Amino acid sequence: MWKWLHTYADPERAYKLSGTLLPWFACLAIAFIGLGTTWGLLFAPMDYQQGDSFRIIYIHVPAASMSMATYMAMASASFVGLVWQIKSADWAAAAIAPIGAIITFIALLTGAAWGKPMWGTWWVWDARLTSELVLLFLYLGVISLYASFEDKVLAARAAGILAIVGVINVPIIKYSVDWWSSLHQPSTIKITEKSTMTNEMIFPLLINMAGFGLMIGAITLVRYRAEILARNGMRPWVRELATAEEAK
């Protein structure tokens, strides 16, 4: 059942597929983020408790949710690379790590900006914020391990092990508000229960979450293609590609 993975283990095929997907991801990301952000910041009703300060959720919540989703994608790619020895999966994990670190930093920064007017402080060491900070350190650790070894196979193995072990932090972030007493408000988007937000507020938020996911996918594809070229610089198809680009 996993034979399809080996189909895209070929660097040339993976490079071409990512090139085909890139414009779709990029265009959809621009459309979704443009629509969701404009709707949320300009047209969504004001919150009766937080006023207009609540509008930062249209950046903070997508960033925070995608920081976890991106980590799971990185860990999944690392798992595939370790178990099936597929190098292109390791390259994908290496491409994802810096993007995840940036999106996690944005989540922490916007969370601090939201916390100041709501809680009266930029930072508290509660479970949700601390575990999100740990997530940033995990991303930075993976990035550091990739850069610390000249042997890229060994680097991918070390970084992959850390990424997989770090998965334990994701459910801690997700359920920390339920498990421990926290200043952070509970989840406003519920699958099994009615959401605490009105449709006029939640629809642009969901659109922006999808847009952030597409944006991360687009940037990952750009970095992934660069990783493929960097790791296969002496392959004939890469040299032919470089020659064709020079001819233009």
Disulfide bonds with the S-S distance in Angstrom:
none
